[in-house]
């Protein structure tokens, strides 16, 4: 029986799994740190955008040699971004329902607004810079590979 090659979407799902799990843990951790009284500036680094950028660089390095690297990067980010934002919308609801007072409960009047802004707009805020940074990483990795090949041909 012949092994069937994975599609770009299947590879995107595969690469998105671990960052999704990290994000699903990260957001409640950040929320709890805020509840403990840590100021926003001190927990700013524990955020989904930074995780997305790190994921984009890591993935760019990992898949640079693949033929459909840009497609896989796009699908991975497209899957990861909205899923990673769902806990943020849920925490908005928790924060406003019990009037806890974290930054999660700010800005929106109802769950629909929070869902739209946190999941849709928030996903774009992650997807666009993540894709740009991942694309840059893939391009650099491929360029380095070309330079290495060229140098070995000159020396060989």
C-alpha positions in Angstrom: 0.0 0.0 0.0 1.4 3.3 -1.1 1.8 6.2 1.4 -0.4 9.0 0.5 1.4 12.4 0.7 -0.2 14.9 3.1 -1.9 17.9 1.6 -0.8 21.4 2.6 -3.9 21.7 4.8 -3.2 18.5 6.6 0.4 19.6 7.2 -0.9 23.0 8.4 -3.1 21.3 10.9 -0.2 19.1 12.0 2.1 22.1 12.6 -0.7 24.2 14.3 -1.5 21.6 17.0 1.3 22.3 19.5 1.1 26.1 19.3 -2.7 25.8 19.8 -2.2 23.8 23.0 0.4 26.3 24.2 -2.0 29.2 23.5 -4.9 27.4 25.3 -2.7 27.2 28.4 -1.0 30.6 28.0 -4.1 32.7 28.0 -5.5 31.4 31.3 -2.1 31.7 32.8 -1.8 35.4 31.7 -5.4 36.0 33.1 -4.5 34.4 36.4 -1.3 36.5 36.7 -3.4 39.6 36.1 -5.8 38.4 38.8 -2.9 38.1 41.2 -2.2 41.7 40.7 0.7 41.8 38.3 0.6 44.9 36.2 -0.2 44.6 32.4 3.3 45.8 31.4 4.9 42.9 33.3 2.8 40.2 31.7 2.7 41.8 28.2 5.4 39.4 27.0 3.1 36.5 27.8 0.8 37.1 24.9 -0.6 35.5 21.8 1.1 37.9 19.3 4.6 37.0 20.7 3.7 33.3 20.6 2.5 33.7 17.0 5.7 35.5 15.9 7.9 32.8 17.6 5.8 30.1 16.0 6.1 31.7 12.5 9.9 31.9 12.8 10.1 28.3 14.1 7.8 27.0 11.4 9.6 29.0 8.7 12.9 27.3 9.7 11.3 23.9 9.9 9.4 23.9 6.6 11.7 26.1 4.4 12.9 23.1 2.4 9.4 22.0 1.5 7.9 22.7 -1.9 4.7 24.2 -0.5 6.2 25.9 2.5 4.3 29.2 2.1 1.0 27.4 1.7 1.7 25.3 4.8 2.7 28.4 6.8 -0.5 30.1 5.7 -2.7 27.2 6.6 -1.0 26.7 10.0 -1.5 30.3 10.9 -5.0 30.4 9.6 -5.9 27.4 11.8 -3.9 28.5 14.8 -4.9 32.2 15.0 -8.7 31.9 15.6 -8.5 28.9 17.8 -5.9 30.5 20.0 -8.2 33.5 20.4 -11.2 31.7 21.6 -10.1 31.6 25.3 -9.7 35.4 25.1 -13.3 35.8 24.1 -14.4 33.4 26.9 -12.3 35.2 29.4 -14.0 38.5 28.3 -17.3 36.8 29.2 -16.0 35.6 32.5 -14.6 39.0 33.3 -17.7 40.9 32.5 -20.2 38.4 34.0 -18.5 38.5 37.4 -17.2 42.1 37.1 -13.6 40.9 37.8 -11.9 43.9 36.3 -9.1 42.6 34.2 -8.1 44.0 30.8 -10.1 41.2 29.2 -13.4 42.8 30.2 -12.7 46.1 28.6 -14.0 47.7 25.4 -17.0 45.6 24.4 -20.7 45.8 25.3 -21.7 42.2 24.4 -20.3 38.8 23.7 -20.9 39.2 19.9 -18.7 42.3 19.9 -16.1 40.5 22.0 -16.1 37.4 19.8 -15.9 39.5 16.6 -13.0 41.6 17.9 -11.1 39.0 19.8 -11.5 36.1 17.4 -11.8 37.7 14.0 -9.8 41.0 14.3 -7.4 39.4 16.8 -6.7 36.6 14.4 -5.8 39.0 11.7 -3.5 40.8 14.1 -1.7 37.5 14.5 -2.1 36.1 11.0 -0.7 39.1 9.0 2.6 39.8 11.0 3.0 36.0 11.5 2.7 35.3 7.8 5.1 38.1 6.9 7.7 37.0 9.5 7.3 33.3 8.5 7.7 34.2 4.8 10.8 36.2 5.6 12.2 33.3 7.6 11.5 30.8 4.7 13.1 33.2 2.2 16.2 33.7 4.4 16.5 29.9 5.0 16.2 29.2 1.2 18.7 31.9 0.4 21.2 30.5 2.9 20.8 27.0 1.4 21.5 28.5 -2.1 24.6 30.2 -0.8 25.8 27.1 0.9 25.3 25.0 -2.3 27.0 27.7 -4.4 30.0 27.8 -2.0 30.4 24.0 -2.0 30.3 23.9 -5.8 33.0 26.6 -5.9 35.2 24.7 -3.3 34.5 21.3 -4.7 
